Amino acid sequence: MSIKALASAVGLILVSTQATAQVAPQEDPFEAFEHSANLESPNDSVVIPIVGAMESTGIIAGTVASKTGVGQAGTQLVGFGAYSVNDSYIAFLGYYNFTLSERWRMDISGLQAEFMDSTFYVDPISGDASPADSGQPVDASYVQQDWFITFRYLLSEDHAAQSRLALQGGLPVEPEPIASTTFEVEPFYRAREVRARQGDNVHGKTLGISATLDRDTRDFWPSPSQGHHAYLKVDRDWGSEQRASYTRWEAQYSHYLDLGLSRWARQQTLALTAYLSDIPTWRKDDPSRQPDWFAQSVLGGSERLRGYGDERFNDRSALYYGAEYRAIPNWQPQNRLPFFNRYDFPWWQIAVFAELGNVEDRLALDDLHDGMKWSAGFGFRFFIERMVARADFGFSNEESLFHFTVNQPF
């Protein structure tokens, strides 16, 4: 683990404008913002400068900014921009919770980024990003584009119950499961380019529509202590002359067990999750029926198998198990520190996690359970201005990685 990685965990600097209202938004890569609309916040405008470092960027500095009530009460506009010493950059813009009717909501988000010093595993024969373990590591820059328009239908009216939560020290006074069910339809566009320093560049693109059914009974999304969260998602890309036609589905179930209080912790939780993904339209001997690597069933990155790089493993099917112990210490000194006591920063959290996962070229549970890859590590979570910032250190038998992102992994 590098000194640069450790520095970015403590390199979060906050500046906030003062007002009264609440914070909102969602998804890719800032999924946490969607839930924030359901929590009261002292600010309607927030600016969060961030300074840190990653292996792929070197020292990087940027700013997250958000403003609620843009164009309509309850909406939020979120922007993020960052630039690094090696000319890597990230630009993100999202507009969330626009009300179309009593039950319909809409989000729009877009991301453009380039990471100059990345490592990818490329198939030495085809030049494509590798399936599973066959590829060789290649130094490259990585260009990413993501665009989403999300239409969300509230199937149950309990979705607004989060706004009625009574909080003390950033946690519910009387936690209890709050059930909500939503259905989403999401047109999407995603493109990737691996600009290799040795060999040819690798391009990929997918364009289509996804549908998601989501059931959530967590008591408090930033740090749930009970309840469960489950979803089923189907992606469809009808293809073209340049890209494959495919259908992919994925399902995930997460459960939360309250471990009670201790002399040193005000909350302890065991979080468990299982994930399965498959591409039923896949044809093993026909590349025209296989989507590009990042649109396949993938493992690796900040969500699943955190001891490996983004999309390290990709194939037709993927299986993943994760367990995470989370604790919020009684010791919360940030509210007594100069500068930090000006902001809504009620708690920080420690986490220890262990993970297993595998990918295969067919949907067979026996094969997926055979020779599973492992990952383990620890992390810190910071509940700042109603947003969960996450810093995870993941280890595997291949490498050790630092991830800095938002929201809990599950």
C-alpha positions as CSV (number, residue, x, y, z in Angstrom):
1,M,0.0,0.0,0.0
2,S,1.5,3.3,-1.0
3,I,1.8,6.5,1.0
4,K,-0.3,8.2,-1.7
5,A,-3.2,5.9,-1.1
6,L,-3.1,6.6,2.6
7,A,-3.0,10.3,2.0
8,S,-6.1,10.3,0.0
9,A,-8.1,8.8,2.8
10,V,-7.5,11.8,5.0
11,G,-7.3,14.4,2.1
12,L,-11.0,15.3,2.3
13,I,-11.5,19.1,2.8
14,L,-14.9,20.5,3.2
15,V,-16.3,24.0,2.4
16,S,-20.0,24.6,2.5
17,T,-22.3,27.5,1.8
18,Q,-25.0,28.2,4.4
19,A,-28.7,28.1,3.7
20,T,-31.7,25.9,4.7
21,A,-33.2,23.0,2.9
22,Q,-32.1,19.4,2.0
23,V,-29.8,17.5,-0.2
24,A,-30.9,14.9,-2.9
25,P,-29.6,12.7,-6.0
26,Q,-28.4,9.2,-7.3
27,E,-26.4,7.0,-9.6
28,D,-23.3,6.3,-11.5
29,P,-21.0,7.2,-10.0
30,F,-22.7,9.1,-7.2
31,E,-25.5,6.8,-6.3
32,A,-25.7,8.0,-2.7
33,F,-27.2,11.3,-3.7
34,E,-30.6,9.8,-4.7
35,H,-31.3,8.8,-1.1
36,S,-30.2,12.1,0.3
37,A,-33.4,13.7,-0.9
38,N,-35.1,11.7,1.8
39,L,-33.1,13.2,4.6
40,E,-33.3,16.7,6.1
41,S,-30.1,18.7,5.7
42,P,-29.1,22.2,7.0
43,N,-27.8,23.3,3.6
44,D,-29.4,23.7,0.2
45,S,-26.0,24.4,-1.4
46,V,-22.9,22.4,-0.7
47,V,-19.4,22.7,-2.1
48,I,-16.9,20.0,-1.1
49,P,-13.3,20.4,-2.4
50,I,-11.4,17.1,-2.4
51,V,-7.7,16.5,-2.5
52,G,-6.2,13.0,-2.7
53,A,-4.2,10.5,-4.7
54,M,-4.6,7.3,-6.6
55,E,-2.2,5.0,-8.5
56,S,-4.0,5.8,-11.8
57,T,-4.0,9.6,-11.3
58,G,-1.3,10.6,-8.9
59,I,-2.3,13.6,-6.8
60,I,-5.7,14.8,-7.8
61,A,-7.8,17.7,-6.7
62,G,-11.4,18.6,-7.5
63,T,-14.8,19.8,-6.2
64,V,-18.2,18.3,-5.6
65,A,-21.0,20.9,-5.7
66,S,-24.7,20.5,-5.3
67,K,-27.8,22.7,-5.1
68,T,-31.3,21.7,-4.3
69,G,-34.6,23.1,-5.7
70,V,-33.2,23.9,-9.2
71,G,-36.3,24.3,-11.4
72,Q,-38.5,22.4,-9.0
73,A,-38.8,21.9,-5.2
74,G,-37.1,18.6,-4.2
75,T,-34.7,18.4,-7.1
76,Q,-30.9,18.5,-6.9
77,L,-28.2,19.5,-9.4
78,V,-24.9,17.9,-8.7
79,G,-21.5,18.5,-10.4
80,F,-18.1,17.1,-9.9
81,G,-14.8,18.0,-11.5
82,A,-11.2,16.9,-10.8
83,Y,-7.8,17.1,-12.5
84,S,-4.5,15.4,-11.6
85,V,-0.8,15.9,-11.9
86,N,-0.6,13.3,-14.7
87,D,-3.4,15.0,-16.7
88,S,-6.1,12.5,-15.6
89,Y,-9.6,14.1,-15.2
90,I,-13.1,13.4,-14.1
91,A,-16.2,15.5,-15.0
92,F,-19.7,14.6,-13.8
93,L,-23.1,16.3,-13.9
94,G,-26.4,15.0,-12.6
95,Y,-29.9,16.3,-12.1
96,Y,-32.1,14.3,-9.8
97,N,-35.7,13.8,-8.4
98,F,-37.5,15.8,-11.1
99,T,-41.2,15.0,-10.5
100,L,-43.2,14.0,-13.6
101,S,-46.3,13.0,-11.7
102,E,-47.4,11.8,-8.3
103,R,-45.4,8.6,-8.6
104,W,-43.0,9.2,-11.5
105,R,-39.6,10.7,-11.0
106,M,-36.7,11.4,-13.4
107,D,-32.9,11.6,-13.1
108,I,-30.3,12.6,-15.8
109,S,-26.6,12.0,-15.3
110,G,-23.4,12.1,-17.4
111,L,-19.8,11.2,-16.8
112,Q,-16.6,11.8,-18.8
113,A,-13.2,10.7,-17.4
114,E,-9.7,9.6,-18.3
115,F,-7.3,7.8,-16.0
116,M,-3.8,8.0,-17.4
117,D,-1.8,5.4,-15.5
118,S,-4.1,2.3,-15.4
119,T,-3.4,-1.4,-15.6
120,F,-5.7,-3.7,-17.7
121,Y,-5.6,-7.3,-18.7
122,V,-5.9,-7.8,-22.4
123,D,-6.3,-11.1,-24.4
124,P,-2.9,-11.6,-26.2
125,I,-4.7,-13.2,-29.2
126,S,-7.8,-11.1,-29.9
127,G,-6.6,-7.8,-28.3
128,D,-9.9,-7.6,-26.4
129,A,-10.2,-7.1,-22.7
130,S,-9.6,-10.5,-21.2
131,P,-12.2,-13.1,-20.1
132,A,-11.3,-14.2,-16.6
133,D,-7.6,-15.0,-16.2
134,S,-6.3,-15.4,-19.8
135,G,-5.1,-11.9,-20.3
136,Q,-1.7,-10.2,-19.7
137,P,-1.3,-6.9,-17.7
138,V,-1.0,-3.8,-20.0
139,D,-0.2,-0.2,-19.0
140,A,-2.7,2.1,-20.6
141,S,-4.9,5.2,-20.2
142,Y,-8.6,4.5,-19.7
143,V,-11.3,6.7,-21.2
144,Q,-14.9,6.4,-19.8
145,Q,-18.2,7.9,-20.9
146,D,-21.5,7.2,-19.2
147,W,-25.0,8.7,-19.9
148,F,-28.2,7.8,-18.1
149,I,-31.8,8.9,-18.1
150,T,-33.7,7.2,-15.3
151,F,-37.5,7.1,-15.0
152,R,-38.5,5.8,-11.5
153,Y,-42.1,4.7,-10.6
154,L,-42.9,4.6,-6.8
155,L,-44.9,1.4,-6.4
156,S,-45.3,1.9,-2.6
157,E,-46.0,5.1,-0.7
158,D,-43.6,4.3,2.1
159,H,-40.7,5.7,0.0
160,A,-41.2,9.1,1.7
161,A,-41.0,7.7,5.2
162,Q,-37.2,8.3,5.3
163,S,-38.0,12.1,5.5
164,R,-39.9,11.5,8.8
165,L,-37.0,9.8,10.5
166,A,-36.0,11.4,13.8
167,L,-32.2,11.5,14.0
168,Q,-29.8,11.9,16.9
169,G,-26.1,12.1,16.2
170,G,-26.8,11.2,12.6
171,L,-28.6,7.9,13.4
172,P,-32.4,7.1,13.8
173,V,-33.6,7.4,17.4
174,E,-35.9,4.4,17.0
175,P,-34.7,2.5,13.9
176,E,-37.2,0.3,12.2
177,P,-37.5,-1.2,8.7
178,I,-39.0,1.2,6.1
179,A,-40.4,-0.6,3.1
180,S,-40.3,0.8,-0.4
181,T,-40.7,-0.7,-3.8
182,T,-39.7,1.0,-7.0
183,F,-39.6,0.2,-10.7
184,E,-37.1,1.9,-13.0
185,V,-36.7,2.2,-16.8
186,E,-33.3,3.6,-17.8
187,P,-32.0,4.4,-21.3
188,F,-28.2,4.2,-21.2
189,Y,-25.1,4.8,-23.2
190,R,-21.6,3.6,-22.0
191,A,-18.3,3.7,-23.9
192,R,-14.8,2.7,-23.0
193,E,-11.4,3.1,-24.6
194,V,-8.2,1.5,-23.4
195,R,-5.2,3.4,-25.0
196,A,-2.4,0.9,-24.6
197,R,1.2,1.9,-24.5
198,Q,2.1,-1.4,-26.0
199,G,-0.1,-2.8,-28.8
200,D,-3.4,-1.6,-30.3
201,N,-6.1,0.4,-28.5
202,V,-9.3,-1.4,-27.4
203,H,-12.7,0.2,-27.9
204,G,-16.1,-0.7,-26.5
205,K,-19.6,0.7,-26.5
206,T,-23.1,-0.3,-25.4
207,L,-26.4,1.5,-25.9
208,G,-29.8,0.3,-24.7
209,I,-32.4,0.2,-22.0
210,S,-32.5,-1.3,-18.6
211,A,-35.4,-2.2,-16.3
212,T,-35.1,-2.6,-12.5
213,L,-37.4,-3.8,-9.8
214,D,-36.1,-2.7,-6.4
215,R,-37.3,-3.7,-2.9
216,D,-35.8,-1.9,0.1
217,T,-36.7,-2.5,3.8
218,R,-33.5,-1.0,5.3
219,D,-34.1,1.2,8.4
220,F,-31.6,3.8,7.4
221,W,-29.8,3.7,4.1
222,P,-26.5,5.5,5.1
223,S,-25.8,2.9,7.7
224,P,-28.5,0.2,8.0
225,S,-28.7,-2.0,11.1
226,Q,-31.7,-4.2,10.0
227,G,-33.8,-5.0,7.0
228,H,-32.9,-6.0,3.5
229,H,-32.3,-4.6,0.0
230,A,-32.9,-6.7,-3.1
231,Y,-33.2,-5.9,-6.8
232,L,-33.5,-7.5,-10.2
233,K,-32.2,-5.7,-13.3
234,V,-32.3,-6.5,-17.0
235,D,-30.2,-4.7,-19.6
236,R,-31.0,-4.9,-23.3
237,D,-28.8,-3.6,-26.2
238,W,-30.3,-4.4,-29.7
239,G,-26.8,-4.0,-31.2
240,S,-25.6,-2.6,-34.6
241,E,-22.9,-3.3,-37.1
242,Q,-20.3,-2.1,-34.6
243,R,-21.5,-3.7,-31.4
244,A,-23.1,-7.0,-30.2
245,S,-26.8,-7.5,-29.5
246,Y,-27.3,-8.9,-26.0
247,T,-29.5,-9.3,-22.9
248,R,-28.0,-9.4,-19.4
249,W,-29.7,-9.8,-16.1
250,E,-28.4,-9.4,-12.6
251,A,-29.8,-9.9,-9.1
252,Q,-28.5,-9.0,-5.7
253,Y,-29.8,-9.6,-2.2
254,S,-28.3,-7.8,0.9
255,H,-29.3,-8.5,4.5
256,Y,-28.4,-6.5,7.7
257,L,-28.1,-7.9,11.2
258,D,-28.0,-5.6,14.2
259,L,-25.1,-6.7,16.5
260,G,-26.1,-4.2,19.3
261,L,-24.2,-1.7,21.2
262,S,-20.8,-2.1,22.9
263,R,-18.7,0.0,25.3
264,W,-16.9,1.5,22.4
265,A,-19.5,1.5,19.5
266,R,-22.9,3.1,19.2
267,Q,-23.8,0.8,16.3
268,Q,-22.5,-2.5,15.1
269,T,-23.9,-4.3,12.0
270,L,-23.1,-7.4,10.0
271,A,-23.9,-6.8,6.4
272,L,-24.2,-9.9,4.0
273,T,-24.8,-9.9,0.3
274,A,-25.1,-12.3,-2.7
275,Y,-25.0,-11.4,-6.4
276,L,-25.6,-13.3,-9.6
277,S,-25.3,-12.1,-13.2
278,D,-25.8,-13.8,-16.6
279,I,-26.1,-13.1,-20.3
280,P,-28.5,-15.7,-21.7
281,T,-28.0,-14.5,-25.3
282,W,-24.2,-15.3,-25.1
283,R,-22.7,-17.6,-27.7
284,K,-19.3,-18.9,-26.7
285,D,-18.0,-19.4,-30.2
286,D,-19.5,-16.2,-31.7
287,P,-17.9,-12.9,-30.7
288,S,-20.8,-11.0,-32.4
289,R,-23.1,-12.4,-29.6
290,Q,-20.8,-11.2,-26.8
291,P,-20.9,-7.6,-25.5
292,D,-17.7,-5.7,-24.9
293,W,-15.9,-6.6,-21.7
294,F,-17.3,-3.9,-19.4
295,A,-20.9,-4.7,-20.4
296,Q,-20.4,-8.4,-19.5
297,S,-20.8,-9.9,-16.1
298,V,-17.9,-8.3,-14.3
299,L,-16.1,-8.5,-10.9
300,G,-13.4,-6.2,-9.6
301,G,-13.4,-2.6,-8.5
302,S,-15.0,-0.6,-5.7
303,E,-18.2,-2.6,-5.4
304,R,-17.3,-6.3,-5.8
305,L,-13.9,-8.0,-5.2
306,R,-12.3,-4.7,-4.0
307,G,-8.8,-6.3,-4.0
308,Y,-8.8,-6.3,-7.8
309,G,-9.0,-3.5,-10.4
310,D,-12.1,-2.4,-12.2
311,E,-13.6,-5.1,-14.4
312,R,-10.7,-7.4,-13.7
313,F,-12.8,-10.5,-14.4
314,N,-15.5,-10.5,-17.1
315,D,-17.4,-13.3,-18.8
316,R,-20.9,-14.6,-19.4
317,S,-21.8,-15.2,-15.8
318,A,-20.6,-13.9,-12.4
319,L,-21.3,-15.0,-8.8
320,Y,-20.2,-12.9,-5.8
321,Y,-20.6,-13.2,-2.0
322,G,-19.6,-10.4,0.5
323,A,-19.6,-9.9,4.2
324,E,-18.8,-6.7,6.1
325,Y,-18.6,-5.8,9.7
326,R,-19.4,-2.1,10.3
327,A,-19.1,-0.2,13.5
328,I,-19.7,3.5,14.4
329,P,-17.4,4.3,17.4
330,N,-18.6,6.3,20.3
331,W,-15.5,8.5,19.8
332,Q,-16.5,11.1,17.3
333,P,-13.9,14.0,17.7
334,Q,-14.7,15.8,14.4
335,N,-17.5,17.9,16.0
336,R,-15.0,19.4,18.4
337,L,-12.3,20.1,15.9
338,P,-11.8,23.6,14.4
339,F,-13.1,23.9,10.9
340,F,-14.8,20.5,10.8
341,N,-17.3,21.6,13.5
342,R,-18.8,24.0,11.0
343,Y,-20.3,21.2,9.0
344,D,-22.9,18.5,9.2
345,F,-20.5,15.6,10.0
346,P,-22.2,13.5,12.7
347,W,-20.3,10.2,12.4
348,W,-17.5,8.2,10.9
349,Q,-17.5,4.4,10.6
350,I,-15.0,1.6,10.4
351,A,-15.5,-1.6,8.3
352,V,-13.8,-4.9,7.8
353,F,-14.8,-7.0,4.8
354,A,-14.3,-10.4,3.1
355,E,-15.4,-11.4,-0.4
356,L,-15.5,-14.4,-2.8
357,G,-16.4,-14.3,-6.5
358,N,-15.9,-15.9,-9.9
359,V,-16.9,-15.6,-13.5
360,E,-17.5,-18.4,-16.1
361,D,-18.5,-18.8,-19.8
362,R,-21.8,-20.5,-18.8
363,L,-24.4,-20.3,-16.1
364,A,-23.4,-23.2,-13.9
365,L,-23.4,-22.8,-10.1
366,D,-21.0,-25.7,-9.6
367,D,-18.4,-24.1,-12.0
368,L,-18.9,-20.7,-10.5
369,H,-18.2,-22.0,-7.0
370,D,-15.1,-23.8,-8.1
371,G,-11.9,-21.9,-7.8
372,M,-13.4,-18.6,-6.5
373,K,-11.2,-15.6,-6.2
374,W,-11.0,-13.9,-2.8
375,S,-10.6,-10.4,-1.5
376,A,-10.5,-8.9,1.9
377,G,-9.7,-5.5,3.5
378,F,-10.8,-2.6,5.7
379,G,-12.3,0.8,5.2
380,F,-13.7,4.0,6.6
381,R,-17.0,5.7,5.9
382,F,-17.7,9.4,6.6
383,F,-21.3,10.7,6.8
384,I,-20.8,14.3,5.6
385,E,-23.6,16.7,4.6
386,R,-25.9,13.7,4.2
387,M,-23.5,11.9,1.9
388,V,-21.5,8.7,2.7
389,A,-17.9,9.1,1.5
390,R,-16.1,5.7,1.4
391,A,-12.4,4.8,1.5
392,D,-11.7,1.1,1.2
393,F,-8.3,-0.7,1.1
394,G,-8.7,-4.1,-0.7
395,F,-6.2,-7.0,-0.8
396,S,-6.0,-10.1,-2.9
397,N,-3.3,-12.5,-4.0
398,E,-2.8,-10.3,-7.1
399,E,-2.5,-6.8,-5.7
400,S,-3.6,-4.3,-3.1
401,L,-5.8,-1.4,-4.1
402,F,-7.3,1.8,-2.6
403,H,-10.8,2.9,-3.6
404,F,-12.4,6.3,-2.8
405,T,-16.0,6.7,-3.8
406,V,-19.5,7.3,-2.3
407,N,-22.1,5.2,-0.7
408,Q,-21.9,1.8,1.0
409,P,-20.8,-1.0,-1.3
410,F,-24.1,-2.8,-0.5
